[in-house]
């Protein structure tokens, strides 16, 4: 990887942090040299092993305000996987995992492959393509198919994706340090109610906790997909990784590396439920834990390289660990693999990019690419 290309790729990707969450990014950058740092009642966890231990050994309060589970409970009636404990949590995880296992992902694959083929067709004609609307439709269509709402009048893929993005953006202050603007809870609840309506086929409202779970799954799936896919493509374009993306032997490793580096959910907000110790730093019950997945996975220091990938145990930390591992990891890898395979023959370059300052996760509002390889060379 050429040093100049690597610098360009890093510079562009850093913009999604510095322009959307500048204060938070500065705080995390200033404290990352220490594996664990306490600032008042918050403990910032940057180190690889302390991060893993925080998720696997420290009892966590899954319903506390300012955490993913807390937001899920506030936006619904609870019981939505993100805020459950014990037997209920394990049972819900098993139910969700059935649809996201190997067989489930293969059933869903034709859905996003159709979106990719249709949305990327203009590249072969020398026209530009904005990868953000593509990612939004891909995510929405996949969610609709996963939840069995495909074909229902309310379950339009783009409408679902937009509603999921609005719900996440409205609730983002529950996940980040800092004051909470007035009206945040009301706006988040309104957006989530709209999303639940879209995800339930007409005349089949189902159980209330089921609709809440469906909404929270949609929020997680849509926002991480829309954040990850365009950023990964930009890395390939800027750092000259299209040869790796085109190689079927290297592409699976490149997928893991890109997901490690873009870290779609760069930090995980949690609250300790009991006293503990992380790398010599005492943690008290009630302390807020800011688990920086981006730093734990070495995304800030080690660029993506399929020929020299990070150890799997490190790369997978962007999806959590232990009982807190993301159930959608297999789906995310499959979607990015297919996206890279579809883009690689065109060797697209980024022609315009604009940061989404209002999104819940760092990402692009638009990322427009154009093929650099003539259409005749792709035949």
TANORCOR-V146942 format. One line per field, one symbol per residue. psi: psi as a letter, one per 30 degrees, with the letter a starting at -180 (. if undefined). A space follows every 50 residues. Layout:
psi = ???
This chain:
psi = kkeeeeeeeeeeefffeffeieeeeeeeefgffkekkkjbgkjkjekeee eeeefffkkkjfgkkgleeeeeeefaglhhefgllbeeeeeeeeeefefg aeeeeeefefefeeeeeeefefefggllkjfeeeeeeeeeeeeeeegggk fkefhkeeeeeeeeeeeeefgeffflllljkkfeeeeeeeeeeeeeeffj kkgieakefeeeeeeeeeeeeeeeeeeeeeeeeeeeeeghgfeeefjfef eeeeeeeeeeefieifkjklkkflkakjhfjkklkfkkkjjjeeeeggef fjlkjffillkefeefffgalbfgkkfgeeeeeeeeeeeeeeeeffhklk fkkkkjfflekkakekjklkkfkkefff.
